[in-house]
Amino acid sequence: MRYCLALDLKDDPALIAEYERYHERIWPDIEASIRDAGITEMEIYRIGNRLFMIMETDDTFSFDAKAASDAANPIVQTWETMLWTYQQALPMAKPGEKWLLMDKIFTL
């Protein structure tokens, strides 16, 4: 299954550059948590301060299971807390929401 999500970064070129450097080589435990959740491919694109993530998953993937696993993993929590210093919620996000699932509106 393919999922597309969006999130904003704080509109500061220095912070954006730091955020991108963290993603040049993510921590091994973060990669393991992503793969263990059933995410087989993940790409993040940026334009300005807007991020767009594409995730390909296998049949075992569940957003709820991933959230529960992440909440129980102190390394993932450290990573997420650190990255939140660079990120900001989309204007339509509810309190506590980060990456928002996008609706597919067209297929060719």
C-alpha positions as CSV (number, residue, x, y, z in Angstrom):
1,M,0.0,0.0,0.0
2,R,1.2,3.5,-0.7
3,Y,0.6,6.4,1.8
4,C,1.5,10.1,1.2
5,L,1.8,12.4,4.2
6,A,2.7,16.1,4.6
7,L,4.4,18.2,7.3
8,D,6.0,21.6,7.5
9,L,9.4,22.7,8.7
10,K,10.0,25.9,10.5
11,D,10.8,28.5,7.8
12,D,14.4,29.0,8.7
13,P,17.1,28.1,6.1
14,A,19.6,27.1,8.8
15,L,17.1,24.8,10.5
16,I,16.0,23.3,7.2
17,A,19.7,22.5,6.3
18,E,20.2,20.8,9.7
19,Y,17.1,18.8,9.3
20,E,18.3,17.6,5.9
21,R,21.7,16.7,7.3
22,Y,20.0,14.4,9.9
23,H,18.2,12.6,7.0
24,E,21.5,12.0,5.1
25,R,22.1,9.1,7.5
26,I,19.3,8.3,9.9
27,W,20.1,6.5,13.1
28,P,20.2,2.7,12.7
29,D,17.5,2.2,15.3
30,I,15.2,4.5,13.5
31,E,15.6,2.7,10.2
32,A,15.0,-0.6,12.1
33,S,11.8,0.7,13.6
34,I,10.6,1.9,10.2
35,R,11.3,-1.5,8.5
36,D,10.0,-3.5,11.5
37,A,6.7,-1.7,11.1
38,G,6.2,-3.0,7.6
39,I,7.3,0.1,5.8
40,T,9.3,-1.2,2.8
41,E,10.1,2.1,1.1
42,M,10.1,5.7,2.3
43,E,11.0,8.9,0.6
44,I,10.7,12.5,1.8
45,Y,10.7,15.4,-0.6
46,R,10.8,19.2,0.3
47,I,9.7,22.4,-1.4
48,G,10.3,25.5,0.6
49,N,9.4,24.4,4.1
50,R,6.8,21.8,3.1
51,L,7.7,18.2,3.4
52,F,6.0,15.4,1.4
53,M,6.5,11.7,2.5
54,I,5.8,8.7,0.4
55,M,5.6,5.3,2.2
56,E,5.2,1.9,0.6
57,T,4.1,-0.7,3.1
58,D,3.5,-4.4,3.2
59,D,0.3,-6.1,4.5
60,T,1.6,-6.1,8.1
61,F,1.7,-2.2,8.4
62,S,-0.7,-0.4,10.6
63,F,-0.6,3.3,11.7
64,D,-1.9,2.3,15.1
65,A,0.7,-0.4,15.6
66,K,3.5,1.9,14.4
67,A,2.3,4.6,16.9
68,A,2.2,2.2,19.8
69,S,5.6,0.8,18.9
70,D,7.1,4.3,18.6
71,A,5.6,5.3,21.9
72,A,7.3,2.4,23.6
73,N,10.7,3.0,22.0
74,P,12.9,5.5,23.9
75,I,15.2,5.9,20.9
76,V,12.4,6.7,18.6
77,Q,11.0,9.2,21.1
78,T,14.4,10.9,21.4
79,W,14.6,11.1,17.6
80,E,11.0,12.5,17.3
81,T,11.6,15.1,20.1
82,M,14.8,16.2,18.4
83,L,13.1,16.5,15.0
84,W,10.2,18.4,16.4
85,T,12.6,21.4,17.0
86,Y,12.7,21.7,13.2
87,Q,9.2,20.8,12.3
88,Q,5.9,22.6,12.7
89,A,2.3,21.3,12.3
90,L,0.4,22.0,9.2
91,P,-2.2,24.8,9.7
92,M,-5.1,22.3,9.6
93,A,-3.5,19.8,12.0
94,K,-5.2,19.0,15.3
95,P,-3.2,19.4,18.5
96,G,-0.5,16.8,18.7
97,E,-0.7,15.8,15.0
98,K,2.5,15.9,13.0
99,W,2.6,14.1,9.6
100,L,-0.9,14.3,8.1
101,L,-2.2,11.7,5.7
102,M,-3.0,13.1,2.3
103,D,-6.0,12.2,0.2
104,K,-5.4,10.8,-3.3
105,I,-7.4,12.9,-5.7
106,F,-6.1,11.7,-9.1
107,T,-4.5,8.7,-10.8
108,L,-3.4,8.5,-14.4
